[in-house]
């Protein structure tokens, strides 16, 4: 159950101070403030969007971690990607109809709830901001493409290394790391569901990578020990993350 919170004014959003996000004009920020209905909290493990949900809400993730997924009729789950602050939720459903995937809270999250009926005003009156929002959805497809390469072509060692270094880089850009350490709420089951591996294989792979001295993972505390080796193993030399829009 979502809990209504006291909203942080958009102009004072702490994420706007981060270099990873593009600056907005005062007029754009004022529109984003009008677009937002409220700010709500959702507890860890709760559903944010249900698969097949009719006209799901449109959110942006203000704080916490979430993940998008699809399930088969027998309950098997494929995690499509992990969502961090600044990511949009429900935008694809707005364009295409009912929700084609579910979104669950990985940790306690705070969401900015936006008015779906004002999206066309965004495209009509703020085309540059609208293009940025469209870019965000296209960027998500690129993330899924990388995950598909892991599932289809990378070995288990390469896939797990790629996922961990990717999440570390994203979290670092958001100021969520402390030195080379990160509170990583992604469980081994989440990794297995994202990479198409069994839980046993995921566990063995994590232990093998730690024995190689690439990182430490103690409960949910991740420490990156050899970034260069992780990137080489994963064949994942992503350029510095582009500045991205913030809705």
Residue pairs with C-beta under 8 A, 6 or more apart in sequence:
1 46
2 40
2 41
2 42
2 111
3 40
3 41
3 42
4 38
4 39
4 40
5 38
5 39
5 40
5 41
5 110
6 39
7 36
7 38
7 39
7 112
8 14
8 39
8 62
9 33
10 29
10 32
10 33
10 36
11 26
11 29
11 33
13 62
13 246
15 21
15 62
15 85
15 86
15 174
15 246
16 23
16 24
16 246
18 173
18 174
18 175
19 173
19 243
20 86
20 173
20 174
20 241
20 243
20 244
21 86
21 243
21 244
21 245
21 246
22 132
22 243
22 244
22 245
22 246
24 32
24 129
24 245
24 246
27 126
28 126
28 129
31 121
31 122
31 125
31 126
31 129
32 129
32 247
34 118
35 114
35 115
35 118
35 122
35 247
36 112
36 113
36 114
36 115
37 113
37 114
37 115
38 113
39 62
39 110
39 111
39 112
39 113
40 110
40 111
40 113
41 108
41 109
41 110
41 111
42 48
42 105
42 108
42 109
42 111
43 105
43 108
44 105
44 106
44 107
44 108
44 109
44 185
45 104
45 105
46 104
46 105
47 102
47 103
47 104
47 105
48 59
48 66
48 89
48 103
48 104
48 105
48 109
48 111
49 56
49 57
49 89
49 90
49 93
49 99
49 101
49 102
49 103
50 56
50 99
50 102
51 70
51 71
51 99
51 100
51 101
51 102
52 98
52 99
52 100
53 93
53 98
53 99
54 98
55 93
55 98
55 116
56 90
56 93
56 98
56 99
57 90
57 113
57 114
57 116
58 88
58 89
58 90
58 91
58 94
58 113
58 114
58 115
58 116
58 119
59 88
59 89
59 90
59 111
59 112
59 113
59 114
60 86
60 87
60 88
60 89
60 111
60 112
60 114
60 246
60 247
61 83
61 84
61 85
61 86
61 87
61 88
61 89
61 109
61 110
61 111
61 112
62 85
62 109
62 110
62 111
62 112
63 85
63 109
63 110
64 85
64 105
64 106
64 107
64 108
64 109
64 110
65 82
65 83
65 84
65 105
65 106
65 107
65 109
65 185
65 186
66 82
66 83
66 87
66 89
66 103
66 104
66 105
66 106
66 107
66 109
67 79
67 80
67 81
67 82
67 83
67 103
67 104
67 106
67 190
67 194
68 79
68 80
68 81
68 83
68 89
68 101
68 102
68 103
69 77
69 78
69 79
69 80
69 101
69 102
69 103
69 104
69 193
70 77
70 78
70 80
70 100
70 101
70 102
71 77
71 78
71 102
77 193
78 193
78 194
78 196
79 190
79 193
79 194
80 101
80 144
80 147
81 140
81 143
81 144
81 147
81 194
82 106
82 167
82 186
82 190
82 194
83 89
83 103
84 170
84 171
84 174
84 176
85 174
86 174
86 244
86 246
87 136
87 140
88 133
88 136
88 137
88 140
88 247
89 103
89 111
90 99
90 103
91 133
91 136
91 137
92 100
92 137
93 99
93 100
94 116
94 119
95 137
106 185
106 186
106 190
107 185
112 247
114 247
122 129
122 130
122 133
123 130
129 245
132 244
132 245
133 245
133 247
135 244
135 245
136 244
136 245
136 247
139 244
146 162
146 166
146 236
147 163
147 194
147 195
150 158
150 159
150 162
150 163
150 195
151 159
151 195
151 196
154 162
154 234
154 235
156 195
156 197
156 201
156 202
156 205
157 205
157 208
157 209
157 233
158 233
158 234
158 235
159 195
159 197
159 234
160 191
160 195
160 197
160 202
160 205
160 206
160 209
161 209
161 214
161 230
161 233
161 234
161 236
162 234
162 235
162 236
163 191
163 194
163 195
164 184
164 215
164 222
164 230
165 224
165 227
165 230
165 231
165 234
165 236
166 236
166 238
167 182
167 184
167 186
168 177
168 182
168 222
168 224
169 238
169 241
170 241
171 177
171 182
171 184
172 182
173 241
176 182
176 183
180 223
180 224
180 225
180 227
181 221
181 222
181 223
181 224
182 221
182 222
182 223
182 224
183 220
183 221
183 222
184 217
184 220
184 221
184 222
185 220
188 199
188 202
188 203
188 206
189 199
189 202
191 197
191 202
191 206
192 198
192 199
192 201
192 202
195 202
197 205
206 217
209 215
210 216
210 217
212 229
213 225
213 226
214 224
214 225
214 226
214 229
214 230
214 233
215 222
215 223
215 224
215 225
215 226
215 230
216 222
216 223
216 225
217 223
224 230
231 237
